Amino acid sequence: MRGYKEPGFQERTAAANSARNRALEKLKARPAVDQAELDRRVAAQAAKEAAALQKREAAKLAREEAAAAKLLAEIEGAKALTESAEAAAAAKIAAEAERKAARDARYAARKGRRG
């Protein structure tokens, strides 16, 4: 039994040329692309991209609306907190004024009794 024989340069180039020729024949044998089918694929891809863009824009708008609503809620909460703080301050001032009036009345009564 004989061993493996290494192919020579000419055998390798002939094998490469025949492989290249077979690939070219296979490529030439493919049917041409139908223009209507190509147009349909392009239109489908464009529609898909437009839908994706519309979806991204809708998501962006929803995020912006949510952020605006959150900001509005924070502003209203701060406004309510400010109003309650102002009301508490007004009540404190009114209570202080009542205490001062009562103190002044007591002082006037004492002066009236002494004098």
C-alpha atoms as a printed R data frame, in Angstrom:
    type eleno elety resid chain resno       x       y       z
1   ATOM     1    CA   MET     A     1   0.000   0.000   0.000
2   ATOM     2    CA   ARG     A     2   1.373   3.369  -1.008
3   ATOM     3    CA   GLY     A     3   1.403   6.426   1.293
4   ATOM     4    CA   TYR     A     4  -0.174   9.806   0.763
5   ATOM     5    CA   LYS     A     5   1.238  11.746  -2.153
6   ATOM     6    CA   GLU     A     6   1.472  15.550  -1.706
7   ATOM     7    CA   PRO     A     7  -0.251  17.340  -4.632
8   ATOM     8    CA   GLY     A     8   2.070  19.413  -6.742
9   ATOM     9    CA   PHE     A     9   1.765  23.111  -7.631
10  ATOM    10    CA   GLN     A    10   0.000  22.510 -10.932
11  ATOM    11    CA   GLU     A    11  -2.481  20.112  -9.349
12  ATOM    12    CA   ARG     A    12  -3.275  22.670  -6.618
13  ATOM    13    CA   THR     A    13  -3.767  25.510  -9.135
14  ATOM    14    CA   ALA     A    14  -5.948  23.292 -11.330
15  ATOM    15    CA   ALA     A    15  -8.101  22.382  -8.309
16  ATOM    16    CA   ALA     A    16  -8.407  26.057  -7.343
17  ATOM    17    CA   ASN     A    17  -9.355  27.057 -10.896
18  ATOM    18    CA   SER     A    18 -11.980  24.346 -11.162
19  ATOM    19    CA   ALA     A    19 -13.440  25.334  -7.786
20  ATOM    20    CA   ARG     A    20 -13.574  28.997  -8.867
21  ATOM    21    CA   ASN     A    21 -15.247  28.036 -12.165
22  ATOM    22    CA   ARG     A    22 -17.838  25.903 -10.359
23  ATOM    23    CA   ALA     A    23 -18.622  28.789  -7.984
24  ATOM    24    CA   LEU     A    24 -18.998  31.226 -10.899
25  ATOM    25    CA   GLU     A    25 -21.296  28.831 -12.772
26  ATOM    26    CA   LYS     A    26 -23.378  28.373  -9.628
27  ATOM    27    CA   LEU     A    27 -23.597  32.165  -9.193
28  ATOM    28    CA   LYS     A    28 -24.554  32.677 -12.855
29  ATOM    29    CA   ALA     A    29 -27.203  29.964 -12.600
30  ATOM    30    CA   ARG     A    30 -29.072  31.875  -9.877
31  ATOM    31    CA   PRO     A    31 -32.271  33.504 -11.097
32  ATOM    32    CA   ALA     A    32 -32.262  37.284 -11.368
33  ATOM    33    CA   VAL     A    33 -33.944  39.277  -8.630
34  ATOM    34    CA   ASP     A    34 -37.482  40.215  -9.549
35  ATOM    35    CA   GLN     A    35 -37.814  44.029  -9.458
36  ATOM    36    CA   ALA     A    36 -41.352  43.852  -8.047
37  ATOM    37    CA   GLU     A    37 -40.142  41.607  -5.221
38  ATOM    38    CA   LEU     A    38 -37.211  43.942  -4.575
39  ATOM    39    CA   ASP     A    39 -39.576  46.945  -4.452
40  ATOM    40    CA   ARG     A    40 -41.877  45.062  -2.067
41  ATOM    41    CA   ARG     A    41 -38.948  44.251   0.261
42  ATOM    42    CA   VAL     A    42 -37.742  47.857   0.232
43  ATOM    43    CA   ALA     A    43 -41.256  49.123   0.989
44  ATOM    44    CA   ALA     A    44 -41.674  46.591   3.801
45  ATOM    45    CA   GLN     A    45 -38.346  47.638   5.324
46  ATOM    46    CA   ALA     A    46 -39.278  51.317   5.077
47  ATOM    47    CA   ALA     A    47 -42.641  50.639   6.741
48  ATOM    48    CA   LYS     A    48 -40.909  48.679   9.500
49  ATOM    49    CA   GLU     A    49 -38.440  51.522  10.124
50  ATOM    50    CA   ALA     A    50 -41.272  54.085  10.145
51  ATOM    51    CA   ALA     A    51 -43.209  52.035  12.695
52  ATOM    52    CA   ALA     A    52 -40.122  51.717  14.893
53  ATOM    53    CA   LEU     A    53 -39.523  55.472  14.675
54  ATOM    54    CA   GLN     A    54 -43.150  56.178  15.559
55  ATOM    55    CA   LYS     A    55 -42.912  53.797  18.522
56  ATOM    56    CA   ARG     A    56 -39.733  55.515  19.766
57  ATOM    57    CA   GLU     A    57 -41.344  58.950  19.398
58  ATOM    58    CA   ALA     A    58 -44.455  57.801  21.294
59  ATOM    59    CA   ALA     A    59 -42.298  56.396  24.094
60  ATOM    60    CA   LYS     A    60 -40.314  59.641  24.250
61  ATOM    61    CA   LEU     A    61 -43.530  61.673  24.403
62  ATOM    62    CA   ALA     A    62 -44.892  59.433  27.157
63  ATOM    63    CA   ARG     A    63 -41.673  59.862  29.173
64  ATOM    64    CA   GLU     A    64 -41.833  63.647  28.739
65  ATOM    65    CA   GLU     A    65 -45.498  63.729  29.805
66  ATOM    66    CA   ALA     A    66 -44.718  61.603  32.863
67  ATOM    67    CA   ALA     A    67 -41.855  63.912  33.804
68  ATOM    68    CA   ALA     A    68 -44.095  66.962  33.372
69  ATOM    69    CA   ALA     A    69 -46.828  65.382  35.506
70  ATOM    70    CA   LYS     A    70 -44.281  64.517  38.191
71  ATOM    71    CA   LEU     A    71 -42.936  68.067  38.148
72  ATOM    72    CA   LEU     A    72 -46.463  69.470  38.365
73  ATOM    73    CA   ALA     A    73 -47.229  67.199  41.331
74  ATOM    74    CA   GLU     A    74 -44.029  68.338  43.057
75  ATOM    75    CA   ILE     A    75 -44.923  71.986  42.445
76  ATOM    76    CA   GLU     A    76 -48.450  71.481  43.792
77  ATOM    77    CA   GLY     A    77 -47.056  69.645  46.827
78  ATOM    78    CA   ALA     A    78 -44.583  72.461  47.474
79  ATOM    79    CA   LYS     A    79 -47.384  75.013  47.049
80  ATOM    80    CA   ALA     A    80 -49.593  73.153  49.542
81  ATOM    81    CA   LEU     A    81 -46.681  72.882  51.955
82  ATOM    82    CA   THR     A    82 -45.986  76.606  51.608
83  ATOM    83    CA   GLU     A    83 -49.638  77.447  52.148
84  ATOM    84    CA   SER     A    84 -49.802  75.270  55.250
85  ATOM    85    CA   ALA     A    85 -46.570  76.853  56.544
86  ATOM    86    CA   GLU     A    86 -47.994  80.325  55.893
87  ATOM    87    CA   ALA     A    87 -51.232  79.369  57.658
88  ATOM    88    CA   ALA     A    88 -49.260  78.027  60.623
89  ATOM    89    CA   ALA     A    89 -47.163  81.194  60.726
90  ATOM    90    CA   ALA     A    90 -50.317  83.337  60.563
91  ATOM    91    CA   ALA     A    91 -51.898  81.295  63.362
92  ATOM    92    CA   LYS     A    92 -48.752  81.675  65.449
93  ATOM    93    CA   ILE     A    93 -48.737  85.453  64.858
94  ATOM    94    CA   ALA     A    94 -52.428  85.668  65.733
95  ATOM    95    CA   ALA     A    95 -51.901  83.630  68.926
96  ATOM    96    CA   GLU     A    96 -48.951  85.844  69.853
97  ATOM    97    CA   ALA     A    97 -51.066  88.957  69.224
98  ATOM    98    CA   GLU     A    98 -53.831  87.525  71.450
99  ATOM    99    CA   ARG     A    99 -51.311  86.797  74.212
100 ATOM   100    CA   LYS     A   100 -49.929  90.334  73.917
101 ATOM   101    CA   ALA     A   101 -53.431  91.821  74.012
102 ATOM   102    CA   ALA     A   102 -54.262  89.718  77.093
103 ATOM   103    CA   ARG     A   103 -50.988  90.765  78.746
104 ATOM   104    CA   ASP     A   104 -51.648  94.432  77.933
105 ATOM   105    CA   ALA     A   105 -55.180  94.093  79.350
106 ATOM   106    CA   ARG     A   106 -53.806  92.571  82.564
107 ATOM   107    CA   TYR     A   107 -51.208  95.351  82.789
108 ATOM   108    CA   ALA     A   108 -53.876  98.028  82.267
109 ATOM   109    CA   ALA     A   109 -56.063  96.374  84.931
110 ATOM   110    CA   ARG     A   110 -53.163  96.377  87.390
111 ATOM   111    CA   LYS     A   111 -52.457 100.041  86.668
112 ATOM   112    CA   GLY     A   112 -56.126 100.825  87.163
113 ATOM   113    CA   ARG     A   113 -56.231  99.080  90.539
114 ATOM   114    CA   ARG     A   114 -53.100 100.835  91.789
115 ATOM   115    CA   GLY     A   115 -53.810 104.270  90.672
